[in-house]
Amino acid sequence: MRLGMPKGIKATHVPTGLVATSIVERSQHGNRVKALELLSEQLAHHDRWIKTQPPQIGASVTLKTADLIGDPLDWAVSAAELTQQDRAGDYVVPYLRERLLSGGVPFASYSTIWSWAGPLIERESIQLTPCEDMASWSAGLMFRQGVDDYVGPSPLIAAMRCYVASVFGKDVEIPDTCLRLALAADS
């Protein structure tokens, strides 16, 4: 190996699948900075493109349950709750179903408000434990097999990811309009 040879870096934005690489700098650090700059530009372009596209009725995006956060996570939890109510034969108010399925704003902030998520965590017997790094949390179902533990930056996010996975699996279809609302809120 010769000193001064470029060390290429590839940066990937997991939720969108965008990739940027850099091999033009002489150092790995320089390539990392350049790759992240390129990725940031690509994300900005992608966000502008998404916002200019007209919403398509019924369009959805498949996301990994482990990557859900914010409005898409709250939407998925709300959808899981409706699914559970349907299975139990409970009556669901029709306008709530329409609002949710059309990708409207979630009507409960499960990933941030304990009073919403707490009863669900208790009902589903979701066990929360801090991870070794003490910066994230792990959530798993105590009495059900076949659902992996899910990690999140907060106990509620980890628990809600675990719950969504128990209903929908490792991937979940999120309405395009819900993602647009989340992107608009981030801007």
C-alpha distance (Angstrom), angle and dihedral (degrees) to the residues before:
residue distance angle dihedral
M1 . . .
R2 3.76 . .
L3 3.75 121.5 .
G4 3.76 115.4 -114.4
M5 3.80 95.4 32.2
P6 3.80 112.9 140.1
K7 3.77 115.6 -100.8
G8 3.79 107.2 -149.3
I9 3.78 120.9 -136.6
K10 3.78 127.2 -160.4
A11 3.82 117.7 -161.4
T12 3.81 119.5 -166.2
H13 3.80 129.2 -167.9
V14 3.80 100.0 -148.8
P15 3.84 100.7 -158.8
T16 3.82 93.7 54.0
G17 3.80 100.4 25.5
L18 3.81 91.8 -128.5
V19 3.81 113.8 155.2
A20 3.80 131.1 -164.1
T21 3.79 126.3 -176.8
S22 3.76 133.5 -170.8
I23 3.79 131.2 -169.7
V24 3.80 99.0 152.4
E25 3.79 99.2 94.8
R26 3.79 123.4 77.3
S27 3.80 94.8 -129.8
Q28 3.76 133.7 55.9
H29 3.80 89.9 -127.3
G30 3.80 91.2 52.9
N31 3.80 90.9 49.6
R32 3.80 90.9 48.3
V33 3.80 91.1 52.7
K34 3.81 91.4 46.6
A35 3.83 93.0 47.1
L36 3.80 91.4 50.1
E37 3.81 90.6 48.7
L38 3.80 90.1 51.5
L39 3.79 91.4 46.7
S40 3.80 90.6 49.5
E41 3.81 90.0 52.8
Q42 3.80 90.9 48.6
L43 3.81 91.2 50.1
A44 3.80 91.7 49.5
H45 3.80 90.1 50.4
H46 3.81 90.8 46.0
D47 3.82 91.8 50.1
R48 3.82 91.6 49.0
W49 3.80 90.0 49.1
I50 3.83 92.9 48.8
K51 3.80 91.6 50.0
T52 3.81 93.0 51.0
Q53 3.80 94.6 50.8
P54 3.79 115.3 94.6
P55 3.79 112.6 -115.8
Q56 3.77 113.1 -102.0
I57 3.76 116.5 -141.0
G58 3.77 108.9 -118.7
A59 3.82 94.8 8.2
S60 3.78 114.6 140.5
V61 3.77 141.8 174.6
T62 3.79 125.7 -137.8
L63 3.80 112.7 -130.5
K64 3.77 132.2 179.2
T65 3.77 110.5 -104.3
A66 3.81 88.7 -134.7
D67 3.84 89.7 60.9
L68 3.81 98.0 49.8
I69 3.79 117.6 119.1
G70 3.81 137.6 152.1
D71 3.81 120.2 0.2
P72 3.82 95.4 -5.3
L73 3.82 89.5 54.5
D74 3.80 92.2 46.6
W75 3.81 89.6 48.1
A76 3.81 91.0 51.1
V77 3.81 91.8 49.5
S78 3.81 90.4 49.0
A79 3.80 90.3 49.2
A80 3.81 90.2 48.5
E81 3.79 90.0 51.4
L82 3.82 90.7 51.9
T83 3.80 89.5 48.4
Q84 3.80 90.8 51.3
Q85 3.81 91.5 48.1
D86 3.80 90.7 50.2
R87 3.81 90.6 51.4
A88 3.79 90.7 50.0
G89 3.80 91.5 49.2
D90 3.81 92.6 -117.9
Y91 3.78 118.7 154.0
V92 3.80 113.8 -105.8
V93 3.79 118.1 -160.4
P94 3.84 104.3 -112.5
Y95 3.81 97.0 -135.8
L96 3.81 90.6 54.6
R97 3.79 90.0 53.2
E98 3.81 91.7 48.9
R99 3.79 92.4 47.2
L100 3.78 92.5 49.8
L101 3.78 97.6 43.3
S102 3.80 91.8 48.0
G103 3.80 88.5 58.5
G104 3.77 95.2 -107.6
V105 3.76 121.6 161.9
P106 3.79 110.1 -65.2
F107 3.76 111.5 -102.9
A108 3.80 94.5 -142.9
S109 3.79 130.3 45.6
Y110 3.77 96.8 -143.5
S111 3.80 94.0 161.6
T112 3.80 94.8 57.6
I113 3.81 109.9 24.7
W114 3.80 119.3 70.8
S115 3.80 93.8 -160.9
W116 3.82 88.9 63.8
A117 3.79 98.8 38.6
G118 3.80 100.0 35.8
P119 3.80 97.2 72.4
L120 3.80 90.3 44.8
I121 3.83 91.5 50.7
E122 3.79 90.1 50.0
R123 3.81 94.8 44.8
E124 3.81 92.9 49.5
S125 3.84 93.6 41.7
I126 3.78 93.5 -125.3
Q127 3.78 112.2 178.0
L128 3.81 117.5 -147.0
T129 3.79 124.0 -158.5
P130 3.79 131.1 170.8
C131 3.79 114.0 -114.4
E132 3.77 121.2 -120.6
D133 3.80 91.9 -102.1
M134 3.84 88.2 59.9
A135 3.81 88.0 -139.5
S136 3.80 98.0 89.5
W137 3.78 140.8 36.0
S138 3.77 135.1 -130.9
A139 3.80 124.3 -146.0
G140 3.77 129.2 -167.4
L141 3.77 138.4 165.6
M142 3.78 111.3 -104.1
F143 3.79 100.5 -153.6
R144 3.80 105.2 27.1
Q145 3.76 129.8 78.3
G146 3.78 126.0 -149.6
V147 3.80 99.3 46.4
D148 3.78 116.9 103.4
D149 3.77 122.5 -136.8
Y150 3.79 112.8 -97.2
V151 3.78 126.4 -146.7
G152 3.78 127.6 -148.2
P153 3.79 140.4 166.5
S154 3.81 89.5 -109.2
P155 3.80 132.8 30.3
L156 3.80 91.6 -113.6
I157 3.80 94.3 52.3
A158 3.81 91.5 48.2
A159 3.81 91.8 47.4
M160 3.79 94.5 46.9
R161 3.82 91.8 48.6
C162 3.80 88.1 51.8
Y163 3.80 91.6 49.8
V164 3.81 93.7 47.9
A165 3.81 89.8 49.5
S166 3.81 90.6 51.3
V167 3.81 89.9 57.2
F168 3.82 104.6 31.8
G169 3.81 105.6 17.4
K170 3.79 130.5 -129.4
D171 3.82 94.3 -34.6
V172 3.78 129.0 46.3
E173 3.80 132.7 -169.8
I174 3.81 110.6 -125.6
P175 3.83 119.1 -168.7
D176 3.78 113.5 -110.2
T177 3.80 90.6 -127.6
C178 3.81 91.1 57.9
L179 3.81 90.6 54.1
R180 3.80 90.6 48.1
L181 3.80 90.1 53.7
A182 3.80 90.4 50.2
L183 3.82 91.6 49.4
A184 3.80 91.4 47.7
A185 3.80 90.8 51.0
D186 3.82 90.7 51.9
S187 3.81 92.1 53.4
